[in-house]
Amino acid sequence: MDQYIATPNNKSVLYDAREQGKYDFYTLTSTEANVMNFIFNLNHNDETKRKLFRNKDFRAALSMALDRQSLIDAVLVGQGAPAQPSIKQGDPLYNEQLATQFTSYDVDKANAMLDTLIPKRDDQNFRLDEKGRRLTVIFEIDQARAVFLDLFQLVIPMFQAVGIDAQMRTMDRSLWETRVRQGRDFDATAHQFGANGGVAAMLDPRYYVPTDSNAMYAPAWQLWYLDRNNANAEEPPEETKKQLELYDKLKSTSDPAAQQEVMKQILQGAADNFYVFGISLPPDGYGIVKNNMKNITKTMPNSFGWPTPAPTMPEQFYKV
């Protein structure tokens, strides 16, 4: 519901209508890694784009081209703080580098880094790749993600301001699943869920290490991890292979303290590799409940992995 109805922009309208609608709010404690993760296809079929997207400096430059505070103020109604996809401060797995690197808004530095990688521009001031083509990056987005669509209205001009011909292509979820989660012929996308804190981050580390198809930044590397005989699999670089080896070690370790230490190493690898970048750690959200529904907790985690609201035992809810 928080994707489509209980959005930040709808909160004031829903709040004002509580008495008329005979409902109230409950708090959803956020557990996601970020409000929106920018995901570039590091295994792109186009050799030139693949080489550029894999360059950490390219991703870092685009990260610094984002005025995160403006995005937070305009779309998230001021709720949140600039951050990369990461685990919240206070969690034993918190990694400061992972959470804070390249979050400063610095167009001059972003341009300088891009000038080193792709210095040539066309007559409209867009950058040209090494083959002389305009560098167009199409973000393929699930059209039902209302917050994503609002964010991208502001993000696109920020990327264009540093010479990247960024565009957004929206589509229904089924096509997005085919083209992005199951495909490889896309430039970039955005997503939100998974990679929660604590134990949940170990179960679903999608933004930190490519272990399954949820790691959309590395479709061929995750295939290599799952099935090295797959025709579409591609051996990842050594630093990623080291992370995958650590993840295997984590899965075979039963001691919680030892698991935590291994996961910290995986997260440090994620910080060093900087696979994806984001906007803000998500603020707490809200749910809506009719006044005649009883025995419902006032606060619950908002998590795909938990999964909300099942552990609150809905079988004990009742209506009066």
Contacts in CASP RR format, 6 or more apart in sequence:
PFRMAT RR
TARGET T0000
AUTHOR 0000-0000-0000
METHOD contacts of the structure
MODEL  1
MDQYIATPNNKSVLYDAREQGKYDFYTLTSTEANVMNFIFNLNHNDETKR
KLFRNKDFRAALSMALDRQSLIDAVLVGQGAPAQPSIKQGDPLYNEQLAT
QFTSYDVDKANAMLDTLIPKRDDQNFRLDEKGRRLTVIFEIDQARAVFLD
LFQLVIPMFQAVGIDAQMRTMDRSLWETRVRQGRDFDATAHQFGANGGVA
AMLDPRYYVPTDSNAMYAPAWQLWYLDRNNANAEEPPEETKKQLELYDKL
KSTSDPAAQQEVMKQILQGAADNFYVFGISLPPDGYGIVKNNMKNITKTM
PNSFGWPTPAPTMPEQFYKV
1 287 0 8 1.000
1 288 0 8 1.000
2 28 0 8 1.000
2 285 0 8 1.000
2 286 0 8 1.000
2 287 0 8 1.000
2 302 0 8 1.000
3 144 0 8 1.000
3 145 0 8 1.000
3 146 0 8 1.000
3 147 0 8 1.000
4 144 0 8 1.000
4 146 0 8 1.000
5 14 0 8 1.000
5 288 0 8 1.000
6 14 0 8 1.000
6 28 0 8 1.000
6 285 0 8 1.000
6 286 0 8 1.000
6 287 0 8 1.000
6 288 0 8 1.000
7 146 0 8 1.000
7 147 0 8 1.000
8 75 0 8 1.000
8 76 0 8 1.000
8 77 0 8 1.000
8 79 0 8 1.000
8 147 0 8 1.000
8 283 0 8 1.000
9 75 0 8 1.000
9 77 0 8 1.000
9 146 0 8 1.000
9 150 0 8 1.000
11 77 0 8 1.000
11 286 0 8 1.000
12 77 0 8 1.000
14 25 0 8 1.000
14 288 0 8 1.000
15 25 0 8 1.000
18 24 0 8 1.000
18 25 0 8 1.000
22 290 0 8 1.000
22 291 0 8 1.000
22 292 0 8 1.000
23 288 0 8 1.000
23 289 0 8 1.000
23 290 0 8 1.000
23 291 0 8 1.000
24 288 0 8 1.000
24 289 0 8 1.000
24 291 0 8 1.000
25 286 0 8 1.000
25 287 0 8 1.000
25 288 0 8 1.000
25 289 0 8 1.000
26 286 0 8 1.000
26 287 0 8 1.000
26 288 0 8 1.000
26 289 0 8 1.000
26 296 0 8 1.000
26 297 0 8 1.000
26 298 0 8 1.000
26 299 0 8 1.000
26 300 0 8 1.000
27 284 0 8 1.000
27 285 0 8 1.000
27 286 0 8 1.000
27 287 0 8 1.000
27 298 0 8 1.000
27 299 0 8 1.000
27 300 0 8 1.000
28 284 0 8 1.000
28 285 0 8 1.000
28 286 0 8 1.000
28 287 0 8 1.000
28 299 0 8 1.000
28 300 0 8 1.000
28 301 0 8 1.000
28 302 0 8 1.000
28 308 0 8 1.000
29 284 0 8 1.000
29 285 0 8 1.000
29 299 0 8 1.000
29 300 0 8 1.000
29 301 0 8 1.000
29 302 0 8 1.000
30 281 0 8 1.000
30 282 0 8 1.000
30 283 0 8 1.000
30 284 0 8 1.000
30 285 0 8 1.000
30 302 0 8 1.000
31 196 0 8 1.000
31 197 0 8 1.000
31 200 0 8 1.000
31 301 0 8 1.000
31 302 0 8 1.000
31 303 0 8 1.000
31 306 0 8 1.000
32 192 0 8 1.000
32 193 0 8 1.000
32 194 0 8 1.000
32 195 0 8 1.000
32 196 0 8 1.000
32 282 0 8 1.000
32 302 0 8 1.000
32 303 0 8 1.000
33 85 0 8 1.000
33 86 0 8 1.000
33 87 0 8 1.000
33 194 0 8 1.000
33 195 0 8 1.000
33 196 0 8 1.000
33 197 0 8 1.000
33 207 0 8 1.000
33 281 0 8 1.000
34 83 0 8 1.000
34 84 0 8 1.000
34 85 0 8 1.000
34 86 0 8 1.000
34 192 0 8 1.000
34 207 0 8 1.000
34 278 0 8 1.000
34 279 0 8 1.000
34 280 0 8 1.000
34 281 0 8 1.000
34 282 0 8 1.000
35 76 0 8 1.000
35 80 0 8 1.000
35 147 0 8 1.000
35 151 0 8 1.000
35 192 0 8 1.000
35 278 0 8 1.000
35 279 0 8 1.000
35 280 0 8 1.000
35 281 0 8 1.000
35 282 0 8 1.000
36 147 0 8 1.000
36 148 0 8 1.000
36 151 0 8 1.000
36 190 0 8 1.000
36 191 0 8 1.000
36 192 0 8 1.000
36 278 0 8 1.000
36 279 0 8 1.000
37 85 0 8 1.000
37 190 0 8 1.000
37 191 0 8 1.000
37 192 0 8 1.000
37 207 0 8 1.000
37 276 0 8 1.000
37 277 0 8 1.000
37 278 0 8 1.000
38 62 0 8 1.000
38 63 0 8 1.000
38 139 0 8 1.000
38 188 0 8 1.000
38 190 0 8 1.000
38 276 0 8 1.000
38 277 0 8 1.000
38 278 0 8 1.000
39 188 0 8 1.000
39 189 0 8 1.000
39 190 0 8 1.000
39 191 0 8 1.000
39 216 0 8 1.000
39 217 0 8 1.000
39 276 0 8 1.000
40 53 0 8 1.000
40 59 0 8 1.000
40 137 0 8 1.000
40 187 0 8 1.000
40 188 0 8 1.000
40 217 0 8 1.000
40 276 0 8 1.000
41 49 0 8 1.000
41 50 0 8 1.000
41 53 0 8 1.000
41 184 0 8 1.000
41 186 0 8 1.000
41 187 0 8 1.000
41 188 0 8 1.000
41 189 0 8 1.000
41 216 0 8 1.000
41 217 0 8 1.000
41 219 0 8 1.000
42 50 0 8 1.000
42 53 0 8 1.000
42 54 0 8 1.000
42 217 0 8 1.000
42 218 0 8 1.000
42 221 0 8 1.000
42 275 0 8 1.000
43 50 0 8 1.000
43 184 0 8 1.000
43 218 0 8 1.000
43 219 0 8 1.000
43 220 0 8 1.000
43 221 0 8 1.000
43 234 0 8 1.000
44 50 0 8 1.000
44 53 0 8 1.000
44 184 0 8 1.000
44 186 0 8 1.000
44 187 0 8 1.000
45 184 0 8 1.000
45 185 0 8 1.000
48 129 0 8 1.000
48 130 0 8 1.000
48 131 0 8 1.000
48 133 0 8 1.000
49 129 0 8 1.000
49 187 0 8 1.000
51 130 0 8 1.000
52 58 0 8 1.000
52 117 0 8 1.000
52 118 0 8 1.000
52 129 0 8 1.000
52 135 0 8 1.000
53 59 0 8 1.000
53 187 0 8 1.000
53 188 0 8 1.000
55 117 0 8 1.000
56 273 0 8 1.000
56 274 0 8 1.000
57 113 0 8 1.000
57 116 0 8 1.000
57 117 0 8 1.000
58 113 0 8 1.000
58 114 0 8 1.000
58 117 0 8 1.000
59 274 0 8 1.000
59 276 0 8 1.000
59 277 0 8 1.000
60 101 0 8 1.000
60 102 0 8 1.000
60 113 0 8 1.000
60 274 0 8 1.000
60 277 0 8 1.000
61 109 0 8 1.000
61 110 0 8 1.000
61 111 0 8 1.000
61 113 0 8 1.000
61 114 0 8 1.000
61 117 0 8 1.000
61 162 0 8 1.000
62 110 0 8 1.000
62 159 0 8 1.000
62 162 0 8 1.000
62 164 0 8 1.000
62 277 0 8 1.000
63 84 0 8 1.000
63 102 0 8 1.000
63 103 0 8 1.000
63 277 0 8 1.000
63 278 0 8 1.000
64 102 0 8 1.000
64 103 0 8 1.000
64 104 0 8 1.000
64 105 0 8 1.000
64 106 0 8 1.000
64 107 0 8 1.000
64 109 0 8 1.000
64 110 0 8 1.000
64 113 0 8 1.000
65 105 0 8 1.000
65 107 0 8 1.000
65 110 0 8 1.000
65 158 0 8 1.000
65 159 0 8 1.000
65 161 0 8 1.000
65 162 0 8 1.000
65 164 0 8 1.000
66 105 0 8 1.000
66 155 0 8 1.000
66 158 0 8 1.000
66 278 0 8 1.000
66 279 0 8 1.000
67 105 0 8 1.000
67 158 0 8 1.000
68 82 0 8 1.000
68 103 0 8 1.000
68 105 0 8 1.000
68 279 0 8 1.000
68 280 0 8 1.000
69 82 0 8 1.000
69 105 0 8 1.000
70 154 0 8 1.000
71 151 0 8 1.000
71 154 0 8 1.000
71 155 0 8 1.000
71 279 0 8 1.000
71 280 0 8 1.000
72 78 0 8 1.000
72 79 0 8 1.000
72 80 0 8 1.000
72 81 0 8 1.000
72 82 0 8 1.000
72 279 0 8 1.000
72 280 0 8 1.000
74 150 0 8 1.000
74 154 0 8 1.000
75 147 0 8 1.000
75 150 0 8 1.000
75 151 0 8 1.000
75 154 0 8 1.000
76 147 0 8 1.000
76 280 0 8 1.000
76 283 0 8 1.000
79 283 0 8 1.000
80 280 0 8 1.000
80 281 0 8 1.000
80 282 0 8 1.000
80 283 0 8 1.000
81 280 0 8 1.000
81 281 0 8 1.000
82 103 0 8 1.000
82 279 0 8 1.000
82 280 0 8 1.000
83 99 0 8 1.000
83 100 0 8 1.000
83 103 0 8 1.000
83 278 0 8 1.000
83 279 0 8 1.000
83 280 0 8 1.000
83 281 0 8 1.000
84 98 0 8 1.000
84 99 0 8 1.000
84 100 0 8 1.000
84 101 0 8 1.000
84 102 0 8 1.000
84 103 0 8 1.000
84 276 0 8 1.000
84 277 0 8 1.000
84 278 0 8 1.000
85 98 0 8 1.000
85 195 0 8 1.000
85 207 0 8 1.000
85 276 0 8 1.000
85 277 0 8 1.000
85 278 0 8 1.000
86 94 0 8 1.000
86 95 0 8 1.000
86 98 0 8 1.000
86 99 0 8 1.000
86 281 0 8 1.000
87 93 0 8 1.000
87 94 0 8 1.000
87 95 0 8 1.000
87 98 0 8 1.000
87 99 0 8 1.000
87 195 0 8 1.000
87 197 0 8 1.000
87 198 0 8 1.000
87 201 0 8 1.000
87 267 0 8 1.000
88 94 0 8 1.000
88 197 0 8 1.000
88 281 0 8 1.000
89 99 0 8 1.000
91 197 0 8 1.000
91 198 0 8 1.000
92 198 0 8 1.000
92 260 0 8 1.000
93 197 0 8 1.000
93 198 0 8 1.000
93 201 0 8 1.000
93 260 0 8 1.000
93 263 0 8 1.000
93 264 0 8 1.000
93 267 0 8 1.000
95 264 0 8 1.000
95 267 0 8 1.000
95 268 0 8 1.000
95 270 0 8 1.000
95 271 0 8 1.000
97 268 0 8 1.000
97 271 0 8 1.000
97 272 0 8 1.000
98 208 0 8 1.000
98 267 0 8 1.000
98 268 0 8 1.000
98 270 0 8 1.000
98 271 0 8 1.000
99 281 0 8 1.000
101 271 0 8 1.000
101 274 0 8 1.000
102 274 0 8 1.000
102 277 0 8 1.000
107 161 0 8 1.000
107 162 0 8 1.000
110 162 0 8 1.000
111 162 0 8 1.000
114 127 0 8 1.000
114 162 0 8 1.000
114 163 0 8 1.000
114 164 0 8 1.000
118 127 0 8 1.000
118 128 0 8 1.000
118 129 0 8 1.000
118 130 0 8 1.000
118 135 0 8 1.000
119 127 0 8 1.000
120 127 0 8 1.000
120 128 0 8 1.000
120 132 0 8 1.000
121 127 0 8 1.000
121 128 0 8 1.000
121 163 0 8 1.000
122 128 0 8 1.000
122 134 0 8 1.000
125 163 0 8 1.000
126 134 0 8 1.000
126 135 0 8 1.000
126 136 0 8 1.000
126 160 0 8 1.000
126 163 0 8 1.000
126 164 0 8 1.000
126 165 0 8 1.000
127 134 0 8 1.000
127 135 0 8 1.000
127 163 0 8 1.000
127 164 0 8 1.000
127 165 0 8 1.000
128 134 0 8 1.000
128 135 0 8 1.000
129 135 0 8 1.000
134 165 0 8 1.000
135 163 0 8 1.000
135 164 0 8 1.000
135 165 0 8 1.000
136 165 0 8 1.000
136 166 0 8 1.000
136 167 0 8 1.000
136 187 0 8 1.000
137 159 0 8 1.000
137 164 0 8 1.000
137 165 0 8 1.000
137 166 0 8 1.000
137 167 0 8 1.000
137 187 0 8 1.000
137 188 0 8 1.000
138 167 0 8 1.000
138 168 0 8 1.000
138 169 0 8 1.000
138 186 0 8 1.000
138 187 0 8 1.000
138 188 0 8 1.000
139 152 0 8 1.000
139 166 0 8 1.000
139 167 0 8 1.000
139 168 0 8 1.000
139 169 0 8 1.000
139 187 0 8 1.000
139 188 0 8 1.000
139 189 0 8 1.000
139 190 0 8 1.000
140 169 0 8 1.000
140 171 0 8 1.000
140 176 0 8 1.000
140 179 0 8 1.000
140 180 0 8 1.000
140 186 0 8 1.000
140 187 0 8 1.000
140 188 0 8 1.000
140 189 0 8 1.000
141 148 0 8 1.000
141 149 0 8 1.000
141 152 0 8 1.000
141 168 0 8 1.000
141 169 0 8 1.000
141 170 0 8 1.000
141 171 0 8 1.000
141 176 0 8 1.000
141 189 0 8 1.000
141 190 0 8 1.000
142 148 0 8 1.000
142 170 0 8 1.000
142 171 0 8 1.000
142 172 0 8 1.000
142 173 0 8 1.000
142 176 0 8 1.000
143 149 0 8 1.000
143 170 0 8 1.000
143 171 0 8 1.000
143 172 0 8 1.000
143 173 0 8 1.000
144 172 0 8 1.000
144 173 0 8 1.000
145 190 0 8 1.000
145 192 0 8 1.000
148 190 0 8 1.000
148 192 0 8 1.000
149 168 0 8 1.000
149 170 0 8 1.000
151 279 0 8 1.000
152 168 0 8 1.000
152 190 0 8 1.000
155 166 0 8 1.000
156 166 0 8 1.000
156 167 0 8 1.000
156 168 0 8 1.000
159 166 0 8 1.000
160 166 0 8 1.000
171 179 0 8 1.000
176 189 0 8 1.000
179 185 0 8 1.000
179 186 0 8 1.000
180 186 0 8 1.000
180 189 0 8 1.000
180 216 0 8 1.000
181 213 0 8 1.000
181 214 0 8 1.000
181 216 0 8 1.000
182 213 0 8 1.000
183 219 0 8 1.000
184 219 0 8 1.000
184 220 0 8 1.000
184 232 0 8 1.000
189 216 0 8 1.000
191 216 0 8 1.000
192 282 0 8 1.000
193 304 0 8 1.000
194 200 0 8 1.000
194 204 0 8 1.000
194 206 0 8 1.000
194 207 0 8 1.000
194 214 0 8 1.000
194 304 0 8 1.000
194 305 0 8 1.000
195 201 0 8 1.000
195 204 0 8 1.000
195 205 0 8 1.000
195 206 0 8 1.000
195 207 0 8 1.000
195 208 0 8 1.000
196 204 0 8 1.000
196 303 0 8 1.000
196 304 0 8 1.000
196 305 0 8 1.000
200 303 0 8 1.000
200 305 0 8 1.000
200 306 0 8 1.000
201 208 0 8 1.000
201 263 0 8 1.000
201 267 0 8 1.000
202 250 0 8 1.000
202 259 0 8 1.000
202 263 0 8 1.000
203 305 0 8 1.000
204 214 0 8 1.000
204 304 0 8 1.000
204 305 0 8 1.000
205 211 0 8 1.000
205 247 0 8 1.000
205 263 0 8 1.000
205 266 0 8 1.000
206 212 0 8 1.000
206 214 0 8 1.000
206 215 0 8 1.000
207 215 0 8 1.000
207 270 0 8 1.000
207 275 0 8 1.000
207 276 0 8 1.000
208 243 0 8 1.000
208 266 0 8 1.000
208 267 0 8 1.000
208 269 0 8 1.000
208 270 0 8 1.000
208 275 0 8 1.000
209 215 0 8 1.000
209 240 0 8 1.000
209 243 0 8 1.000
209 244 0 8 1.000
209 246 0 8 1.000
209 247 0 8 1.000
209 266 0 8 1.000
209 269 0 8 1.000
209 270 0 8 1.000
210 217 0 8 1.000
210 218 0 8 1.000
210 221 0 8 1.000
210 222 0 8 1.000
210 225 0 8 1.000
210 236 0 8 1.000
210 240 0 8 1.000
210 244 0 8 1.000
210 275 0 8 1.000
211 222 0 8 1.000
211 225 0 8 1.000
211 226 0 8 1.000
211 244 0 8 1.000
211 247 0 8 1.000
212 222 0 8 1.000
212 226 0 8 1.000
213 219 0 8 1.000
213 222 0 8 1.000
215 221 0 8 1.000
215 222 0 8 1.000
217 275 0 8 1.000
217 276 0 8 1.000
218 236 0 8 1.000
218 240 0 8 1.000
218 275 0 8 1.000
219 232 0 8 1.000
220 232 0 8 1.000
220 233 0 8 1.000
220 234 0 8 1.000
221 234 0 8 1.000
221 235 0 8 1.000
221 236 0 8 1.000
221 240 0 8 1.000
223 230 0 8 1.000
223 232 0 8 1.000
223 233 0 8 1.000
223 234 0 8 1.000
224 230 0 8 1.000
224 233 0 8 1.000
224 234 0 8 1.000
224 235 0 8 1.000
224 236 0 8 1.000
225 236 0 8 1.000
225 244 0 8 1.000
227 233 0 8 1.000
228 235 0 8 1.000
235 241 0 8 1.000
236 244 0 8 1.000
239 269 0 8 1.000
239 272 0 8 1.000
239 273 0 8 1.000
240 273 0 8 1.000
242 269 0 8 1.000
243 266 0 8 1.000
243 269 0 8 1.000
243 270 0 8 1.000
243 273 0 8 1.000
246 262 0 8 1.000
246 265 0 8 1.000
246 266 0 8 1.000
247 266 0 8 1.000
249 262 0 8 1.000
250 259 0 8 1.000
250 262 0 8 1.000
250 263 0 8 1.000
250 266 0 8 1.000
253 259 0 8 1.000
253 262 0 8 1.000
284 302 0 8 1.000
285 302 0 8 1.000
289 296 0 8 1.000
290 319 0 8 1.000
292 319 0 8 1.000
292 320 0 8 1.000
293 317 0 8 1.000
293 318 0 8 1.000
293 319 0 8 1.000
294 317 0 8 1.000
294 318 0 8 1.000
294 319 0 8 1.000
294 320 0 8 1.000
295 316 0 8 1.000
295 317 0 8 1.000
295 318 0 8 1.000
296 312 0 8 1.000
296 317 0 8 1.000
297 312 0 8 1.000
300 308 0 8 1.000
300 309 0 8 1.000
300 311 0 8 1.000
300 312 0 8 1.000
301 308 0 8 1.000
302 308 0 8 1.000
END
